[in-house]
Amino acid sequence: MGRRRDDRGQLTRRELVKYGAYGAAGMLFCADEASAQTAAPAQAPPKPKAKSVIQIWMWGGPCHIDTFDPKPKSGAAYSGPYVTPASTNVDGMQVCQMLPLLAKQADKYSLIRSMTHGDYGHETAAYVVQTGHTGGDGQVYPGLGSIVSLIKGYNGGYKGLIPPYVVLTQLQGRFSESGFLGNRASPFATGGDPNGGRFVVEGITTDGITELRQRNRRDLLQRLNSLEHAMKGDSAMLALGKCETNSYDLMLGDAGKVFDLSQEKDAVREGYGRNTFGQSCLAARRLVEQGVPYVTINYPGWDTHKEHFQAMQNLLPQLDKGLSTLLIELSERGLLDTTIVWCSGEFGRTPLVAMEEPWNGGRHHWGPVFANLIAGGGFKGGHVLGATGPRGEEVTDRPVHPSDLIHSVFTLMGIDPDATLPHPQGLSLPAAPPRPKNIQTAGPIVELI
């Protein structure tokens, strides 16, 4: 039995099979509902450079100082043990010393060191970063992934059986990703572990059930389906039969094999790192190769109130290996030019290390400053945008609000920022968020496009 749909609108196993098949047949919902869900562009959309987005969501909030904005001269009370930044292959650009592999790929990405929104709460900050909205007007706005999947998914000509918005492996869980767009734009969370012996993907593969057994089940079902045999030729039954065929194509055909990482050479898998994050990066590369418009890697573990640097000893090498290999492979396969890679969490962490009990070297939430890595899809590589003070406590140059970044992603994806999103109450709401009222920014990050 499939799991029940939760209150965030996650697709159940049964619905994944059904809706995935409908989508491939051009019938995700009935025609009138599908047309009601289509975003109406206010004008001709800009010409796209990017076709897909891979979002690496560092769940919990990574410390900007210990990743992309090192402060070695601030003293141990702020920098901790990381006092020797890694120089990159771009002159004058440095990253944390724990990211030596990424340092060699800096020409492929740019760093935004001046991200800011001033929000200290996980749920509210995640909402701001992924929607660009600060809330408070009675609306639950959809995140960037849901908007991209709606406009660039089945409504935009996507024909794949894999849903157009995939999360590896669990939903972020901080807010409703699809907002008022509803289930039509909900992400599909794979579940499972891509680093396991078999990547068991919800609704596509089942642990302990072989392909042969699944085919035998299908044959038995067809023999028992007396209703379909009795109504042979009926248009409704023909449509359902098409859906069934596409469903099994998803489970047993080539489409679902995108999740079969055993098809990759051992050397490739080792290059990404044999851990859940590294193998999620590999799965993301395989998904964008198949044309999936939006993939999120939900990467937990960054909420390090206690023993922060002990956690970094594990997380940073994983990030370094997985992300650097992803950038290399996307570039070598000619995909980086059309794939945006966006690495962010919901905020930064306190520059001053909390040494007292019970934190023992922890870092807490910090909304005034955080850093993002952005690459591909038309974004320039080898640049640093914005700056922070000597201790990383405040933005000193070119503040960037999440809404500015979202505008820029829309531009590169060829999405009209003024396109009207379908709303259940008929409200006319644009795809792109408004500029923030509480923070002065220079707007979209044109410097990196």
VOLO-322820 format. One line per 2 residues: their letters; for each residue x, y, z of C-alpha. Coordinates in steps of 0.5 Angstrom, whole numbers, plus 500, padded with zeros to 3 digits. Layout:
BEGIN
A) X Y Z; ...
***
This chain:
BEGIN
MG) 500 500 500; 502 507 499
RR) 503 512 504; 498 517 505
RD) 499 524 502; 502 529 508
DR) 500 536 510; 506 539 505
GQ) 503 535 499; 508 530 498
LT) 506 525 493; 505 518 495
RR) 508 512 492; 501 510 489
EL) 500 518 486; 507 518 483
VK) 506 512 479; 499 515 477
YG) 501 522 476; 508 520 473
AY) 504 516 467; 499 521 466
GA) 504 527 465; 508 523 460
AG) 501 522 456; 500 529 457
ML) 494 528 462; 497 529 469
FC) 490 532 471; 484 533 467
AD) 484 538 461; 481 543 465
EA) 485 543 471; 491 543 467
SA) 489 549 463; 488 552 470
QT) 494 551 473; 498 554 467
AA) 502 560 469; 500 566 464
PA) 506 570 461; 505 577 461
QA) 510 578 455; 514 574 451
PP) 519 570 456; 527 572 456
KP) 531 567 452; 533 561 456
KA) 540 559 458; 539 554 463
KS) 535 548 462; 535 545 469
VI) 537 547 477; 541 543 482
QI) 539 546 489; 544 544 494
WM) 540 545 500; 545 545 506
WG) 539 544 511; 540 547 518
GP) 545 553 516; 552 553 514
CH) 557 557 517; 559 562 512
ID) 566 563 515; 568 556 515
TF) 566 555 508; 566 561 503
DP) 568 567 506; 574 565 511
KP) 576 570 516; 583 567 518
KS) 585 574 521; 579 575 526
GA) 582 570 531; 581 563 534
AY) 575 566 537; 572 567 531
SG) 575 563 526; 576 557 530
PY) 582 552 527; 581 554 520
VT) 586 560 520; 590 558 513
PA) 585 559 507; 585 555 501
ST) 587 559 495; 583 557 489
NV) 585 557 481; 582 564 481
DG) 587 570 483; 585 573 490
MQ) 579 568 491; 580 564 497
VC) 575 558 501; 576 554 507
QM) 582 550 508; 577 544 508
LP) 575 545 501; 581 544 497
LL) 578 540 491; 573 546 490
AK) 579 551 491; 581 548 484
QA) 574 549 481; 573 556 483
DK) 573 558 475; 567 554 475
YS) 563 558 480; 562 564 483
LI) 561 566 491; 556 571 493
RS) 558 573 500; 553 578 502
MT) 547 574 502; 542 577 508
HG) 535 577 510; 536 578 518
DY) 531 572 519; 534 567 525
GH) 528 562 525; 529 556 521
ET) 522 555 518; 521 563 516
AA) 529 564 514; 528 557 509
YV) 521 560 507; 525 567 505
VQ) 531 564 502; 527 559 497
TG) 521 564 496; 524 571 496
HT) 518 573 500; 518 575 507
GG) 511 573 509; 505 576 513
DG) 501 578 507; 496 572 508
QV) 499 568 502; 503 562 502
YP) 508 563 496; 511 557 492
GL) 518 556 492; 523 557 486
GS) 523 549 485; 515 549 484
IV) 515 555 480; 520 552 475
SL) 517 545 475; 510 548 474
IK) 513 553 468; 518 548 465
GY) 515 542 467; 509 539 463
NG) 506 546 462; 513 547 458
GY) 514 541 454; 517 537 459
KG) 515 529 457; 519 525 462
LI) 516 520 466; 520 522 472
PP) 517 528 475; 519 535 474
YV) 521 537 481; 525 531 485
VL) 528 532 492; 534 527 494
TQ) 532 524 499; 527 527 504
LQ) 523 534 503; 526 540 507
GR) 520 540 511; 521 547 513
FS) 515 550 509; 510 548 504
ES) 514 548 497; 509 548 493
GF) 505 554 497; 498 556 493
LG) 500 552 487; 498 546 490
NR) 500 538 489; 501 540 481
AS) 507 543 483; 509 539 489
PF) 516 536 489; 517 528 489
AT) 522 526 494; 525 519 493
GG) 526 517 500; 532 511 500
DP) 539 512 500; 543 513 494
NG) 549 510 497; 546 504 499
GR) 546 497 496; 540 499 492
FV) 537 506 491; 530 504 493
VE) 526 510 490; 519 511 493
GI) 514 508 488; 519 506 483
TT) 523 501 486; 522 496 492
DG) 527 493 496; 526 485 496
IT) 522 485 489; 526 483 483
EL) 524 486 476; 522 479 474
RQ) 517 479 480; 514 485 478
RN) 513 483 471; 510 477 473
RR) 505 481 478; 503 486 472
DL) 502 479 468; 497 477 473
LQ) 494 483 474; 492 484 467
RL) 489 477 467; 485 479 472
NS) 482 485 470; 476 483 467
LE) 473 490 467; 478 492 462
HA) 477 486 457; 469 487 458
MK) 470 495 456; 475 494 450
GD) 475 500 446; 472 504 451
SA) 475 511 451; 476 512 458
ML) 479 505 459; 484 506 453
AL) 486 512 457; 487 508 463
GK) 490 503 459; 495 508 457
CE) 497 510 464; 498 503 466
TN) 503 502 460; 507 508 462
SY) 507 507 470; 510 500 468
DL) 515 504 463; 517 508 469
ML) 518 502 474; 521 497 469
GD) 523 501 463; 529 506 461
AG) 526 512 465; 526 509 472
KV) 533 506 471; 536 514 472
FD) 536 512 479; 540 505 478
LS) 547 508 480; 550 501 479
QE) 550 503 472; 556 508 473
KD) 563 506 474; 566 505 481
AV) 571 510 480; 566 515 478
RE) 562 513 484; 568 514 489
GY) 570 520 485; 563 523 488
GR) 564 520 495; 561 514 498
NT) 556 517 502; 549 519 502
FG) 551 527 499; 556 524 494
QS) 551 519 491; 546 524 491
CL) 550 529 487; 551 523 482
AA) 544 522 482; 542 529 481
RR) 547 529 475; 544 523 472
LV) 537 527 473; 539 533 469
EQ) 542 529 463; 535 526 463
GV) 532 533 462; 529 534 469
PY) 528 541 470; 529 542 478
VT) 533 537 483; 534 539 490
IN) 539 535 494; 537 536 501
YP) 543 536 505; 542 535 513
GW) 547 536 519; 549 544 518
DT) 545 546 525; 551 546 529
HK) 550 549 536; 554 544 539
EH) 561 542 537; 561 545 531
FQ) 568 544 528; 567 536 530
AM) 561 536 525; 565 540 520
QN) 571 535 520; 565 530 517
LL) 561 535 513; 566 539 509
PQ) 570 534 506; 563 531 504
LD) 561 537 501; 568 538 498
KG) 568 532 494; 561 531 492
LS) 560 538 489; 567 539 486
TL) 566 532 482; 559 534 480
LI) 562 541 477; 567 537 473
EL) 562 532 471; 557 537 469
SE) 563 541 465; 566 535 462
RG) 559 533 459; 557 539 456
LL) 551 540 462; 554 546 466
DT) 552 551 461; 545 549 461
TI) 545 547 469; 545 552 475
VW) 548 549 481; 546 553 487
CS) 549 552 494; 545 555 500
GE) 542 554 507; 537 558 510
FG) 542 563 514; 549 563 516
RT) 552 562 523; 554 566 529
PL) 561 569 527; 563 568 535
VA) 564 561 537; 560 559 543
ME) 566 556 547; 562 555 554
EP) 558 549 556; 554 546 553
WN) 556 549 546; 563 547 547
GG) 565 550 540; 558 551 537
RH) 555 556 532; 548 559 533
HW) 543 562 527; 546 568 524
GP) 541 572 519; 545 578 517
VF) 550 574 513; 550 568 509
AN) 554 566 503; 552 562 497
LI) 555 558 491; 552 559 484
AG) 555 556 478; 553 554 471
GG) 547 556 467; 549 563 465
FK) 552 565 471; 559 567 471
GG) 565 563 474; 571 565 478
HV) 568 572 481; 566 574 488
LG) 560 578 489; 559 582 496
AT) 563 583 502; 563 582 509
GP) 566 586 515; 573 583 518
RG) 569 578 523; 564 576 518
EE) 558 580 522; 555 584 517
VT) 555 586 510; 559 591 508
DR) 558 591 500; 553 589 495
PV) 548 586 500; 544 581 496
HP) 537 579 498; 534 572 496
SD) 529 575 492; 535 578 488
LI) 538 571 486; 531 568 485
HS) 530 574 479; 536 572 476
VF) 535 565 476; 528 566 473
TL) 532 571 467; 537 565 466
MG) 531 560 466; 527 564 461
ID) 522 565 466; 518 572 465
PD) 518 575 472; 511 578 471
AT) 508 571 469; 502 570 473
LP) 502 564 477; 495 560 478
HP) 492 562 484; 486 558 487
QG) 482 564 489; 484 568 482
LS) 489 573 485; 494 576 480
LP) 500 574 483; 507 574 479
AA) 512 569 479; 518 573 482
PP) 518 576 489; 518 583 490
RP) 524 587 492; 525 587 500
KN) 522 593 504; 527 592 510
IQ) 533 591 506; 537 596 501
TA) 539 592 495; 542 593 488
GP) 537 588 485; 538 582 481
IV) 545 580 481; 547 582 474
EL) 554 582 475; 554 575 475
I) 550 574 469
***
